[in-house]
Amino acid sequence: MKARAFVVAVCLCLGCRAAPESEPRPAALSTLAPVTTTTSASEALERLDQRRPVPLLPMMAQHQKQSMRDHLEAVQGVVAAAAVSDFEKVALAAKRMGFSEAMGRMCEHMGAASPGFTEQALSFHHAADEIAVAAATQDSAAVLSALSKTLKTCTSCHATYKQQLVASLPD
């Protein structure tokens, strides 16, 4: 009796093994197959991401991403210099992110088709200027406070806006 029960159990186990993908699935398992839709993963993400678009040509989008990477490197430089109280290097790193007329024009150009973007971008650059001002006082707490304010503008902008690649810019 025990042998018969063992054979039945083995047969059941072998019968329940997962079928290779090349073999048809039994009808009972067809409900477990993934549901496919005509929506791509990119389209699904686009629907979920409710941030406001900043329409950019691919070249502009790449330039903007490179600028943001440079800003991150500058933040890294601020932190590294602040850690050893090298306020001259703090100021130099902060100035890489600071405001200039050329930077202002670029922000206006990038954000022209997205209301509020230019103002938020300019706010970032002016906040970075405050890091350099704090470094001139050689006050570590003021440097960190200004850096925190600057990073807050970054996170706020990234939470509000996303790049949208376009073939041409709106008039």
C-alpha positions in Angstrom: 0.0 0.0 0.0 2.8 2.4 0.9 4.6 1.6 -2.4 1.4 2.3 -4.4 0.9 5.7 -2.6 4.6 6.5 -3.3 4.2 5.7 -7.0 1.0 7.8 -7.2 2.7 10.7 -5.5 5.7 10.6 -7.9 3.4 10.4 -10.9 1.5 13.4 -9.6 4.7 15.4 -9.0 6.0 14.6 -12.5 2.7 15.4 -14.0 2.7 18.8 -12.3 6.2 19.8 -13.5 6.4 23.1 -15.3 6.2 22.6 -19.0 9.1 24.0 -21.1 8.2 27.2 -23.1 8.2 25.2 -26.3 5.4 22.9 -25.1 1.8 24.2 -25.0 0.5 25.1 -21.5 -2.3 23.1 -20.1 -5.6 25.0 -20.2 -5.7 25.2 -16.4 -2.4 27.1 -16.4 -3.3 29.5 -19.2 -4.7 32.0 -16.7 -1.3 32.4 -15.2 0.3 33.7 -18.4 1.3 37.3 -18.4 -1.3 39.7 -19.6 -0.2 41.6 -22.7 -1.5 45.0 -23.8 -0.8 47.3 -26.6 0.7 49.8 -24.1 4.5 49.8 -24.0 6.4 50.0 -20.8 7.6 53.5 -21.8 4.0 54.6 -22.4 2.9 53.2 -19.1 5.7 55.0 -17.3 4.8 58.2 -19.1 1.2 57.9 -17.8 2.4 57.3 -14.2 4.9 60.2 -14.2 2.8 63.3 -13.6 5.7 65.8 -13.7 5.4 68.7 -16.1 7.3 68.2 -19.4 10.1 70.5 -20.6 10.1 70.0 -24.4 13.7 69.8 -25.6 15.4 68.8 -28.8 17.6 65.8 -28.3 20.8 67.9 -28.5 19.3 70.3 -25.9 18.3 67.5 -23.6 21.8 66.0 -23.7 23.3 69.4 -23.0 21.0 69.9 -20.0 21.8 66.4 -18.6 25.6 67.1 -19.0 25.1 70.5 -17.1 23.3 68.7 -14.3 26.1 66.1 -14.1 28.5 69.0 -13.8 26.4 70.5 -11.1 26.6 67.2 -9.2 30.4 67.1 -9.5 30.4 70.7 -8.2 28.3 69.6 -5.2 30.7 66.8 -4.6 33.6 69.4 -4.7 31.7 71.6 -2.2 31.2 68.7 0.2 34.8 67.4 -0.1 36.3 70.9 0.5 33.9 71.7 3.3 34.9 68.5 5.0 38.5 69.8 5.3 37.5 73.4 5.8 39.1 74.5 2.5 36.8 77.5 2.0 38.6 78.7 -1.1 37.8 75.3 -2.8 34.3 75.5 -1.5 33.8 78.8 -3.2 35.4 77.6 -6.5 33.2 74.6 -6.6 30.1 76.6 -5.8 30.9 79.1 -8.6 30.7 76.3 -11.1 26.9 76.2 -10.3 26.4 79.9 -9.7 24.6 82.4 -11.8 26.1 84.1 -14.8 24.4 86.0 -17.7 25.3 83.2 -20.1 23.7 80.6 -17.7 20.6 82.8 -17.3 20.2 82.9 -21.1 20.6 79.2 -21.4 18.0 78.6 -18.6 15.6 80.9 -20.4 16.2 79.0 -23.7 15.8 75.6 -22.2 12.6 76.5 -20.2 10.9 78.7 -22.8 8.2 76.2 -23.5 7.6 75.1 -19.9 6.1 77.8 -17.6 7.9 78.1 -14.4 11.0 76.1 -15.4 13.2 79.1 -16.1 12.4 80.7 -12.7 13.1 77.4 -10.9 16.4 76.9 -12.7 17.5 80.5 -12.0 16.6 79.9 -8.3 19.1 77.0 -8.3 21.9 79.1 -9.6 21.3 82.0 -7.2 21.1 79.5 -4.3 24.5 78.1 -5.4 25.9 81.7 -5.2 25.0 81.7 -1.5 27.4 78.8 -0.9 30.3 80.9 -2.2 29.1 83.9 0.0 29.0 81.6 3.0 32.5 80.2 2.2 33.9 83.8 2.2 32.9 84.0 5.9 34.6 80.6 6.6 31.5 79.5 8.4 31.0 75.7 7.9 27.5 75.7 9.2 26.5 78.6 6.8 28.2 76.7 3.9 26.2 73.5 4.7 23.0 75.5 5.2 23.4 77.2 1.7 24.3 73.8 0.2 21.1 72.4 1.7 19.1 75.2 0.2 20.7 74.6 -3.2 20.0 70.9 -3.1 16.4 71.6 -2.1 16.0 73.6 -5.3 17.4 70.6 -7.2 15.0 68.1 -5.7 12.1 70.4 -6.1 12.8 70.9 -9.8 13.3 67.2 -10.5 10.0 66.5 -8.6 8.2 69.0 -10.8 9.7 68.7 -14.3 10.9 66.0 -16.7 12.5 66.2 -20.1 10.3 65.6 -23.1 12.2 64.9 -26.3 10.6 66.6 -29.3 11.5 66.7 -33.0 10.8 70.5 -33.1 10.2 73.2 -30.5 6.8 75.0 -30.3 6.8 78.5 -31.8 
